[in-house]
Amino acid sequence: MNPLRSIILAAAKNGAIRKAVATAPVSRDVVRRFVAGETTADAVAATRALVADGLTVTLDHLGEDTTDAALAERTVLAYEELLSALHAEGLSDRAEVSVKLSAVGQLLDEDMALANAERICRAAEAAGTTVTLDMEDHTTTDSTLRILAELRKTWPWVGAVLQSYLHRTLDDARALASSGSRVRLCKGAYAEPETVAFAAGEETDLSYVRCVNALLAGDGYPMFATHDPRLVRIIGERAEVHGRKPGSFEFQMLYGIRPEEQRRLAQLGHTVRVYVPYGGEWYGYLMRRLAERPANTVFFLRALATR
Ligand code: FDA
């Protein structure tokens, strides 16, 4: 793994650094580049603007690694409120939600996380939309796939996420490429040991392309989450080879990252979904975005320095 990335991801776990960054007044401004705001109303407003531009949306209520059942409950309530607001605003045919199981109790008790995820799926069903389960660090992969399988018994539309940096992922991609199966493929954003993940970016990219082929060859609905121009081009080429028309797969990108590219792909007729995080617990999310790209870190440090 790139040394800067490792340093930032390690610093993100340090309590003193977390406190300093989270309370710095400048952080709020920087955060707004990647996070839609703190409230349900902010999330709905961002969704409305993106939908008006021809994009679709998946919303993430920020929070992770919850070790407190009351906090997990608050996360579920936030999703229920969001889903009913999206429905009331007529946006739920263009916007779904993404859920981190660690925010709804996965680290405390898998059954609690499942029960909480079921409540969010029920709310999504009532709103006429879908849910995707984000994938977190590799210690949670098996648990997340177990919960996915349980949820899909009732709600077959629940989306999975696979991370191409994990050695196991091609097998998972093949297993999940079945009819109706919504699968988001990303590179992966956590600091992982070399025993489970590729150390080099190039190997992760090659794995990504192998998984693209597996998902496009199957009968599922692949959702390709990447900002990487080379991969976007390869996905387009491989989709043609597999006879996949726009609409039988989608592109996904993060809020605030390559917005012109998001609109360009949508104008070509592709479904493009923007991952929109919102809420007060933005710290872990922001640190992963900084770790991914030195330019984001420079932007952040420059903002701190010019205060
Ligand atoms: P990468 O970061 O390797 O960048 C490759 C190239 O893309 C760069 O060289 C540059 O050309 C371009 N690029 C990247 N960032 C740019 C920027 N800010 N501005 C301009 N160009 C830029 N991860 C995870 O572990 N679990 C999950 O559930 C999810 N979910 C998820 C959903 C969605 C919709 C997305 C887009 C991503 C995720 N991720 C994720 C994060 C993912 O794993 C990954 O960390 C980031 O997407 C960064 O990887 P890229 O594929 O974008 O390429």
Boltz pocket constraint, residues with backbone or C-beta under 6 A from the ligand:
constraints:
  - pocket:
      binder: B
      contacts: [[A, 133], [A, 134], [A, 135], [A, 136], [A, 161], [A, 163], [A, 186], [A, 187], [A, 188], [A, 189], [A, 190], [A, 225], [A, 226], [A, 227], [A, 228], [A, 229], [A, 252], [A, 253], [A, 254], [A, 256], [A, 257], [A, 258], [A, 273], [A, 274], [A, 275], [A, 288], [A, 292], [A, 293], [A, 296]]
      max_distance: 6.0
